[in-house]
Amino acid sequence: MASSTELCCEIILAILLPPLGVCFRHGCCSLEFFICLVLDNLGYIPGIIYAVYVILSVDRDRYRSDYTQPIIA
């Protein structure tokens, strides 16, 4: 879980540059980053809304384990 200072800085970055705030939280090759990038290109306000939503509500640690587990055939 992120500290309150870290979360505050990410929200400020999400307001100034939405994809950058999402990149710091979820990484540059995540689905959240690409969705935020597309929304930011379509309009600045939808990018901000999505970035703040992703930073506040999507738990990165919950989904990170799905990417690191090997596929067992």
C-alpha positions in Angstrom: 0.0 0.0 0.0 1.3 3.4 -0.9 2.0 6.1 1.7 -0.1 9.2 1.8 2.8 11.4 0.5 3.4 9.0 -2.4 -0.3 9.0 -3.2 -0.5 12.8 -3.1 2.4 13.2 -5.5 0.9 10.6 -7.9 -2.4 12.5 -7.9 -0.7 15.8 -8.6 1.2 14.2 -11.5 -2.1 12.7 -12.7 -3.6 16.2 -12.8 -0.6 17.7 -14.6 0.3 14.9 -16.9 -2.1 12.0 -16.6 -0.1 9.2 -18.3 2.9 10.0 -16.1 1.0 9.5 -12.9 -0.3 6.2 -14.1 3.2 5.2 -15.3 4.7 5.8 -11.8 1.9 3.7 -10.2 1.4 0.8 -12.7 4.4 0.9 -15.0 4.9 2.0 -18.7 3.8 -1.3 -20.3 0.5 -1.8 -18.4 -3.0 -1.7 -19.8 -3.9 1.1 -17.5 -1.1 3.3 -18.9 -2.1 2.7 -22.6 -5.8 3.4 -21.8 -4.8 6.6 -20.1 -2.6 7.6 -23.0 -5.4 7.1 -25.5 -7.9 9.0 -23.3 -5.4 11.8 -22.9 -5.0 12.1 -26.6 -8.7 12.2 -27.1 -9.2 14.8 -24.5 -7.3 16.1 -21.5 -10.2 15.9 -19.0 -11.0 12.2 -19.7 -7.3 11.4 -19.2 -7.3 13.2 -15.8 -10.5 11.5 -14.6 -9.2 8.0 -15.6 -5.8 8.6 -14.2 -7.1 9.7 -10.8 -9.6 6.7 -10.8 -6.8 4.2 -11.6 -4.4 5.6 -9.0 -7.1 5.6 -6.2 -9.0 2.5 -6.9 -6.9 -0.1 -8.8 -4.6 -2.1 -6.5 -1.4 -2.8 -8.4 -0.2 -5.5 -5.9 -3.4 -7.5 -6.4 -2.9 -7.9 -10.1 0.9 -8.1 -10.2 0.9 -11.7 -9.1 -1.1 -12.7 -12.1 1.7 -11.6 -14.4 4.5 -13.3 -12.6 3.1 -16.8 -12.2 4.3 -19.3 -14.8 1.8 -21.0 -17.1 1.5 -24.6 -16.2 0.4 -26.9 -19.1 
